[in-house]
């Protein structure tokens, strides 16, 4: 199945983003984590939407994939500003998801 790798990467990114956002809420300086939390939440929603569309085997998905790549890269960049392990793990998942989107589109 051509979309299996992408679906796995999307799910992994959704899980890491949701976990990171929740973990950020528990950090000592939550105000410093606001942009990270917001970006995590948006990234999880975008990846979830792309996941739902991809499983339908609908062909006109390039615009969604491009946006998903943009959001995943933005989320990774934001998470990389922080030293917390959950942020590092999330950034990695986001970069892998963006790469899976690129490979699917190729």
C-alpha positions as CSV (number, residue, x, y, z in Angstrom):
1,X,0.0,0.0,0.0
2,X,1.6,3.2,-1.2
3,X,0.2,5.4,1.6
4,X,1.2,3.1,4.5
5,X,4.5,4.9,5.3
6,X,2.8,8.3,5.2
7,X,-0.1,7.1,7.4
8,X,2.4,5.8,10.0
9,X,4.4,9.0,9.9
10,X,1.2,11.1,10.3
11,X,0.0,9.1,13.3
12,X,3.4,9.3,14.9
13,X,3.5,13.0,14.4
14,X,0.0,13.4,15.8
15,X,0.9,11.4,18.9
16,X,4.1,13.3,19.5
17,X,2.5,16.7,19.0
18,X,-0.3,15.9,21.4
19,X,2.1,14.5,24.0
20,X,4.4,17.5,23.6
21,X,1.6,20.0,24.0
22,X,0.4,18.3,27.1
23,X,3.9,18.0,28.6
24,X,4.6,21.7,27.9
25,X,1.6,22.5,30.1
26,X,3.4,20.9,32.9
27,X,6.7,22.8,32.5
28,X,7.7,25.3,35.1
29,X,7.6,28.3,32.7
30,X,4.4,27.6,30.7
31,X,4.4,31.2,29.3
32,X,7.7,30.3,27.5
33,X,6.0,27.3,26.0
34,X,2.9,29.0,24.6
35,X,4.1,29.1,20.9
36,X,5.2,25.5,21.2
37,X,1.8,24.3,22.6
38,X,-0.1,26.2,19.9
39,X,2.1,24.9,17.1
40,X,1.8,21.4,18.4
41,X,-2.0,21.6,18.5
42,X,-2.2,22.9,14.9
43,X,0.3,20.4,13.6
44,X,-1.7,17.5,15.2
45,X,-4.9,18.8,13.6
46,X,-3.4,19.3,10.2
47,X,-1.8,15.8,10.3
48,X,-5.1,14.3,11.4
49,X,-6.9,16.0,8.5
50,X,-4.3,14.8,6.0
51,X,-4.5,11.3,7.5
52,X,-8.3,11.2,7.0
53,X,-8.0,12.3,3.4
54,X,-5.1,10.0,2.5
55,X,-6.9,6.9,3.6
56,X,-9.7,7.6,1.1
57,X,-7.2,7.3,-1.7
58,X,-8.4,10.6,-3.1
59,X,-5.8,11.8,-5.6
60,X,-6.0,15.6,-5.4
61,X,-3.9,16.0,-2.2
62,X,-0.9,18.0,-3.2
63,X,-2.1,21.2,-1.6
64,X,-2.8,19.4,1.7
65,X,0.6,17.7,1.6
66,X,2.3,21.0,0.9
67,X,0.6,22.6,3.9
68,X,1.3,19.6,6.1
69,X,5.0,19.9,5.2
70,X,4.9,23.6,6.0
71,X,3.3,23.1,9.4
72,X,5.4,20.1,10.3
73,X,8.6,22.1,9.5
74,X,7.3,25.1,11.6
75,X,6.5,22.8,14.5
76,X,9.9,21.1,14.4
77,X,11.6,24.5,14.3
78,X,9.6,25.7,17.3
79,X,10.2,22.6,19.3
80,X,13.9,22.7,18.6
81,X,14.1,26.0,20.5
82,X,13.5,24.0,23.7
83,X,15.7,21.6,25.6
84,X,12.9,19.3,26.9
85,X,13.1,15.7,25.6
86,X,9.4,15.8,24.6
87,X,10.1,18.8,22.4
88,X,13.2,17.1,20.8
89,X,11.1,13.9,20.2
90,X,8.3,16.0,18.7
91,X,10.7,17.9,16.4
92,X,12.1,14.6,15.1
93,X,8.6,13.2,14.5
94,X,7.6,16.4,12.6
95,X,10.6,16.3,10.4
96,X,10.0,12.6,9.6
97,X,6.4,13.4,8.8
98,X,7.4,16.2,6.5
99,X,9.8,13.9,4.7
100,X,7.1,11.2,4.4
101,X,4.8,13.9,2.8
102,X,7.5,14.8,0.3
103,X,8.2,11.2,-0.6
104,X,4.4,10.5,-1.0
105,X,4.1,13.5,-3.3
106,X,7.1,12.5,-5.4
